[in-house]
Amino acid sequence: MTLKRYHHYPRLTFFVLLFATLCLSVLISSVHAEDATNCPHGQGFWKNTAVWPMTEMTIGGQTYNQAELLILFNTPVGGDASLNLAHQLIAATLNVANGGDPVVASGVIAQANALLAAYPGKLPYNVDSSSADGQTMVNLGGVLDSYNSGQLTVNCEHEVEETPEATPETTVTPTPEVTPEATPESTPNPGSGPITIVIEGPVQAININIITIYNINIQLDPNDPNLQIIQIGDIVHIDGDTQELNGTIIIVAINIIIINVDVNPGSGEIWRDDGNCSNPPPPWAPAHGWHRRCGDIQIDININGGSSDDGMGMGMGMGDDD
């Protein structure tokens, strides 16, 4: 009898260990499933945590170590659009390296790096926010701010409340350098309905009533007249609400402005700024971008070319004056 009781114990121990192993496997699997995509964090989180998924980072073709990145993080923006963008770009790159969803962020990260690569040396570059490059940097920074705040990742909206740098309306903060880089185009308002996202950039693709900017799909009303105008490559400014559809965050457009296109409200005539100063706008078109780029040329045409501008007015007028 003693021997029989003795032989039962190994069996019991085996089944207990087997059961425990199965339970542990299920628990581990469920944890991994939930953490398959980590929610992104704002720059405030990364600035104050010692553990980073990477200790070196390439920004605009320049390599920075962790100490240099922290110096950039702690440098007040002070109107420098390159720092505004760098703060959000560093956080976004860390979020992707930490397991964040790269689909939405990858296009904006690539665009931001390409823009910064045009400047020599290392950051900061002292880019005026009101300049053409500065405005682009602010727009890109705004999209990355939305990503870092969790607004563009499913089930990560809580990050808006956890990262004070994502709320530009907050003016009292223990770290003044956090406030300037919070861009006005991202206006989170936790707990009071949908969050408005503002995206401005070139149209990459058009699929019926969905346009893509920086790899972000934006849904327009099927009857929106802008769909008859928008072309791939146009610069479009969109205010929209975030919505979840089949496990993916999409943006439903509320307000749409095609930056490089003017439409005559009376006749419906369209003028498109193709980036060429030899393509002047008609008198009814505001064409702010064209005038900002080509205003001096237009002045020369008016003064030197007179009313006989046949497309070569500037050259002929200047030649006659000599």
KAJOFEN-V95869 format. One record per backbone hydrogen bond with DSSP energy under -0.5 kcal/mol. NH is the residue of the N-H (numbers start at 1). CO is the residue of the C=O. E is the energy in kcal/mol with one decimal. If there is no record, write none. Layout:
nh=NH co=CO e=E
nh=NH co=CO e=E
//
This chain:
nh=5 co=1 e=-2.2
nh=6 co=2 e=-1.9
nh=7 co=3 e=-1.8
nh=8 co=4 e=-1.0
nh=9 co=5 e=-0.9
nh=10 co=6 e=-0.6
nh=11 co=7 e=-0.7
nh=12 co=8 e=-2.2
nh=13 co=9 e=-2.8
nh=14 co=10 e=-2.3
nh=15 co=11 e=-2.3
nh=16 co=12 e=-2.2
nh=17 co=13 e=-2.3
nh=18 co=14 e=-2.4
nh=19 co=15 e=-2.5
nh=20 co=16 e=-2.4
nh=21 co=17 e=-2.4
nh=22 co=18 e=-2.3
nh=23 co=19 e=-2.3
nh=24 co=20 e=-2.4
nh=25 co=21 e=-2.3
nh=26 co=22 e=-2.3
nh=27 co=23 e=-2.3
nh=28 co=24 e=-2.6
nh=29 co=25 e=-2.5
nh=30 co=26 e=-2.3
nh=31 co=27 e=-2.1
nh=32 co=28 e=-2.5
nh=33 co=29 e=-2.2
nh=34 co=30 e=-2.0
nh=35 co=31 e=-1.9
nh=36 co=33 e=-0.9
nh=38 co=99 e=-1.3
nh=45 co=42 e=-0.9
nh=46 co=42 e=-1.5
nh=47 co=43 e=-2.4
nh=48 co=44 e=-0.9
nh=48 co=45 e=-0.7
nh=49 co=46 e=-0.6
nh=52 co=50 e=-0.7
nh=57 co=64 e=-2.4
nh=59 co=57 e=-0.6
nh=59 co=62 e=-3.1
nh=62 co=59 e=-2.0
nh=64 co=57 e=-3.1
nh=66 co=55 e=-1.3
nh=69 co=65 e=-2.3
nh=70 co=66 e=-2.3
nh=71 co=67 e=-1.8
nh=72 co=68 e=-2.1
nh=73 co=69 e=-2.6
nh=74 co=70 e=-1.9
nh=75 co=72 e=-1.4
nh=76 co=74 e=-0.6
nh=80 co=77 e=-1.9
nh=81 co=79 e=-0.8
nh=81 co=127 e=-3.1
nh=84 co=80 e=-1.9
nh=85 co=81 e=-2.3
nh=86 co=82 e=-2.3
nh=87 co=83 e=-2.6
nh=88 co=84 e=-1.2
nh=89 co=85 e=-2.8
nh=90 co=86 e=-2.8
nh=91 co=87 e=-1.6
nh=92 co=88 e=-2.5
nh=93 co=89 e=-2.5
nh=94 co=90 e=-2.2
nh=95 co=91 e=-2.3
nh=96 co=92 e=-2.3
nh=97 co=93 e=-2.1
nh=98 co=94 e=-1.5
nh=99 co=96 e=-1.6
nh=100 co=95 e=-2.6
nh=105 co=101 e=-0.6
nh=106 co=102 e=-2.5
nh=107 co=103 e=-0.6
nh=108 co=104 e=-0.6
nh=109 co=105 e=-2.9
nh=110 co=106 e=-2.4
nh=111 co=107 e=-2.1
nh=112 co=108 e=-2.8
nh=113 co=109 e=-2.5
nh=114 co=110 e=-2.2
nh=115 co=111 e=-2.1
nh=116 co=112 e=-2.4
nh=117 co=113 e=-1.8
nh=118 co=115 e=-1.1
nh=119 co=116 e=-1.8
nh=128 co=126 e=-0.6
nh=129 co=79 e=-1.0
nh=131 co=128 e=-1.6
nh=135 co=131 e=-2.7
nh=136 co=132 e=-1.8
nh=137 co=133 e=-2.6
nh=138 co=134 e=-2.4
nh=139 co=135 e=-2.3
nh=140 co=136 e=-2.6
nh=141 co=137 e=-2.7
nh=142 co=138 e=-2.0
nh=143 co=139 e=-1.8
nh=144 co=140 e=-2.4
nh=145 co=141 e=-2.3
nh=146 co=142 e=-1.8
nh=147 co=143 e=-2.1
nh=148 co=144 e=-3.2
nh=149 co=145 e=-1.7
nh=150 co=147 e=-1.7
nh=151 co=146 e=-1.9
nh=152 co=146 e=-0.6
nh=153 co=150 e=-1.1
nh=156 co=153 e=-1.6
nh=159 co=156 e=-1.9
nh=160 co=157 e=-1.9
nh=161 co=158 e=-1.1
nh=162 co=158 e=-1.0
nh=163 co=159 e=-1.3
nh=164 co=162 e=-0.6
nh=166 co=163 e=-2.2
nh=167 co=164 e=-1.6
nh=168 co=166 e=-0.6
nh=168 co=186 e=-0.5
nh=170 co=167 e=-2.0
nh=171 co=169 e=-0.7
nh=173 co=171 e=-0.7
nh=176 co=174 e=-0.5
nh=178 co=175 e=-2.3
nh=179 co=175 e=-0.5
nh=179 co=176 e=-0.9
nh=180 co=176 e=-0.7
nh=181 co=177 e=-0.5
nh=182 co=179 e=-1.4
nh=183 co=181 e=-0.9
nh=186 co=183 e=-1.8
nh=187 co=185 e=-0.6
nh=187 co=196 e=-1.3
nh=188 co=166 e=-0.6
nh=192 co=189 e=-1.7
nh=196 co=187 e=-0.7
nh=197 co=240 e=-3.2
nh=198 co=185 e=-0.6
nh=199 co=197 e=-0.5
nh=199 co=238 e=-2.4
nh=201 co=236 e=-1.8
nh=203 co=234 e=-2.1
nh=204 co=212 e=-3.6
nh=205 co=212 e=-0.9
nh=207 co=210 e=-3.3
nh=209 co=207 e=-0.8
nh=210 co=207 e=-1.8
nh=211 co=218 e=-2.4
nh=212 co=205 e=-2.3
nh=213 co=216 e=-2.2
nh=214 co=202 e=-0.5
nh=216 co=213 e=-1.8
nh=217 co=215 e=-0.5
nh=218 co=211 e=-2.9
nh=219 co=251 e=-3.1
nh=220 co=209 e=-3.2
nh=220 co=218 e=-0.5
nh=224 co=221 e=-2.6
nh=227 co=224 e=-1.8
nh=228 co=225 e=-1.6
nh=229 co=226 e=-1.5
nh=230 co=226 e=-3.0
nh=233 co=203 e=-1.8
nh=234 co=231 e=-2.1
nh=236 co=201 e=-2.5
nh=236 co=234 e=-0.7
nh=237 co=257 e=-3.5
nh=238 co=199 e=-3.0
nh=238 co=236 e=-0.5
nh=239 co=255 e=-2.4
nh=240 co=197 e=-2.5
nh=241 co=252 e=-2.1
nh=242 co=195 e=-1.1
nh=243 co=250 e=-2.8
nh=245 co=248 e=-3.2
nh=248 co=245 e=-1.2
nh=250 co=243 e=-3.4
nh=251 co=217 e=-1.6
nh=252 co=241 e=-2.9
nh=252 co=250 e=-0.5
nh=253 co=219 e=-2.6
nh=253 co=251 e=-0.6
nh=254 co=239 e=-3.8
nh=255 co=239 e=-1.8
nh=257 co=237 e=-2.7
nh=259 co=235 e=-2.4
nh=259 co=257 e=-0.9
nh=260 co=235 e=-0.8
nh=261 co=258 e=-1.3
nh=262 co=271 e=-2.7
nh=264 co=269 e=-3.0
nh=265 co=263 e=-0.7
nh=268 co=264 e=-2.8
nh=271 co=262 e=-2.8
nh=273 co=260 e=-3.4
nh=273 co=271 e=-0.5
nh=274 co=272 e=-0.8
nh=277 co=275 e=-0.5
nh=279 co=276 e=-1.7
nh=280 co=278 e=-0.6
nh=285 co=282 e=-1.6
nh=291 co=287 e=-2.6
nh=292 co=288 e=-2.2
nh=293 co=289 e=-1.9
nh=294 co=290 e=-3.6
nh=295 co=291 e=-1.5
nh=298 co=294 e=-2.4
nh=299 co=295 e=-2.0
nh=300 co=296 e=-2.1
nh=301 co=297 e=-2.3
nh=302 co=298 e=-2.4
nh=303 co=299 e=-2.5
nh=304 co=300 e=-3.0
nh=305 co=300 e=-0.7
nh=305 co=301 e=-1.8
nh=306 co=301 e=-0.7
nh=308 co=305 e=-0.9
nh=309 co=307 e=-0.7
nh=310 co=308 e=-0.8
nh=316 co=312 e=-2.6
nh=317 co=313 e=-2.8
nh=318 co=314 e=-2.4
nh=319 co=315 e=-1.9
nh=320 co=316 e=-2.5
nh=321 co=317 e=-1.8
nh=322 co=318 e=-1.1
//
